[in-house]
Amino acid sequence: MKKIIFFTLLSTLLISCKSSKDTSDSELILKTSNVEKFRKSINTKDAKKHLYILASDEYEGRETSKKGQKMAAEYLANQYKKFGINGINGTDNYFQNVPIEALVNKRRTFIATDPSENVLAFIEGTEIPDEIIVVSSHYDHEGIKKGEVYHGADDNASGTTGVIEIAEAFAKAKKAGYGPKRSLLFMNFTGEERGLLGSKYYVNNPIYPLKNIVAALNIDMIGRIGKEREKDDTNYVYVIGADRLSTELHEINEKANNSSVNLELDYTYNMESDPNRFYFRSDHYNFAKNGIPIIFYFNGVHEDYHKPTDTPDKINYELLVKRTQLIFTTAWELANRKDRIKVDIIDDSSSK
Ligand SMILES: [Zn+2]
């Protein structure tokens, strides 16, 4: 159950006479800035290239702490470097070391034998650098089981490809003189498949303070059509969590969508009664738990989910690009709008 904080509601009402101006401000950013030009730089050719590499046999299913995961981490760091995006605190180090002690799940069914890495890249804001928009994905997957590579093309080479593409678009904008007002932090987490371990480590050991994070946009599976959507219009994405902590975040995402790719935003899995409980099942939850507004973008599960057959040839690249363009547009608005979005809702659903 959500409770709207009364005073926030009241203050929203009190300033509603001026809110029409605020609204036009935010529309102005999406409509008149160069967002479209940079959004269009996100394309199927690049997406295919990244995804086929990340989900290749060579990367051995990117199991946490194993060779394939480390190859993927190197690949990500090299992309950010190539785009001219710095690593941690302006350095060329893109890795947050996640020690062995942090790589154990609750039931101790997973205990890592080697440390692992979260990958971080940072574009400093031109006007309000201390306020940060996070765009994230997990890049680990299941590894090799019984001699078969679990490619994890949709889960989650697709979301990781999305993060790379969004980072490149922001880097291009910055080079052209349209750097974001707020900072962008791109994060690729390890250990997600073993219990959201990489993101948990980050929120317990933040490099950039959690209070500075305005919102976190997390991407986990955006390259396929979920089985519950096969017979419907497939021009969709599931949006989960957007309205749990901030009314504005939900509205901005809808506006970003209307002004760009016009996907159907499907809120089925956002219902608190949803038995799948997807809101709690990927890295964004570690941020939401800390009071940070999040959006989880997701395509739903399908017959190849967590099977070796989740391969790059089955990805719908056009849809992957559209979904990525939506997330880019939402991030652009969050980064460039005049005011930081407000947290105006208390979400106590996790205590149920
Ligand atoms: Zn996943």
Boltz pocket constraint, residues with backbone or C-beta under 6 A from the ligand:
constraints:
  - pocket:
      binder: B
      contacts: [[A, 138], [A, 155], [A, 156], [A, 192], [A, 220], [A, 221], [A, 282]]
      max_distance: 6.0
